[in-house]
Amino acid sequence: MNDALKLGLARRKRLPAAMNANEAELPIFVAGREGVDALHDEWRRKGVTILQEPMSSDSDYTFTCTDPDGHRLRVFTPQAA
């Protein structure tokens, strides 16, 4: 990993209820809410399947989608503390 790419792992107990324990997602860090929105808009225009529209949580601003093989991708930026 380097400054541009980070890998996040989650315990099975902490996965969102909507996510099957046998599924996984690749988190992709993007700088700032504007970056998340720009990537969401670009990927939507290219026909990427969006599973969750951009939304805020206590810890981040994120959206989820799938790649052409059906793998779940989560694009996010941390919320300012």
C-alpha atoms as one frame of an Amber mdcrd trajectory, in Angstrom:
protein
   0.000   0.000   0.000   1.031   3.603  -0.457  -0.363   7.080   0.244  -2.771
   6.799  -2.706  -4.106   3.314  -1.893  -5.269   1.960   1.436  -6.823  -1.380
   2.319  -9.499  -1.606   5.012 -10.594  -4.813   6.724 -13.676  -5.284   8.918
 -14.590  -7.999  11.366 -17.435 -10.171  10.211 -19.502  -9.091  13.263 -19.242
  -5.432  12.229 -20.452  -5.796   8.640 -23.612  -3.863   7.744 -26.788  -5.948
   8.061 -27.442  -5.659   4.309 -24.103  -7.295   3.509 -23.958 -11.074   3.410
 -21.114 -12.447   5.548 -19.764 -14.244   2.463 -19.515 -11.024   0.471 -16.703
  -8.510   0.608 -16.216  -4.982  -0.583 -13.213  -3.011  -1.682 -13.092   0.417
  -0.029 -11.687   3.196  -2.226 -10.558   6.387  -0.493 -11.289   9.635  -2.366
 -10.259  13.081  -1.102 -13.287  15.156  -0.078 -17.034  14.990  -0.629 -16.599
  16.661  -4.006 -14.322  13.800  -5.073 -16.874  11.194  -3.995 -19.670  13.014
  -5.838 -17.547  13.484  -8.978 -16.602   9.791  -9.128 -20.225   8.769  -8.470
 -21.459  10.990 -11.317 -18.748   9.786 -13.707 -19.343   6.105 -12.977 -23.135
   6.522 -13.242 -22.678   8.108 -16.704 -20.536   5.111 -17.690 -23.290   2.689
 -16.663 -21.852   1.406 -13.382 -24.505  -0.201 -11.176 -24.955   2.026  -8.120
 -26.130   0.094  -5.038 -26.236   3.040  -2.639 -26.357   6.711  -3.559 -23.881
   9.055  -1.824 -24.770   9.460   1.846 -23.296  10.662   5.115 -22.739   8.549
   8.210 -21.053   9.339  11.509 -17.669   8.403  10.093 -17.706   8.982   6.344
 -19.399  10.146   3.151 -19.782   7.198   0.818 -21.513   5.389  -2.031 -21.402
   1.756  -3.103 -21.494   0.185  -6.543 -20.430  -2.979  -8.315 -17.674  -3.589
 -10.809 -18.372  -5.497 -14.067 -17.789  -8.824 -12.252 -20.289  -7.952  -9.511
 -17.755  -7.159  -6.778 -18.911  -4.470  -4.347 -16.905  -1.222  -4.285 -17.313
   1.418  -1.587 -16.014   4.892  -2.421 -15.600   7.084   0.662 -14.031  10.073
   2.328 -13.828  10.456   6.117 -16.133  13.018   7.722 -14.342  15.956   9.321
 -14.222  15.590  13.099
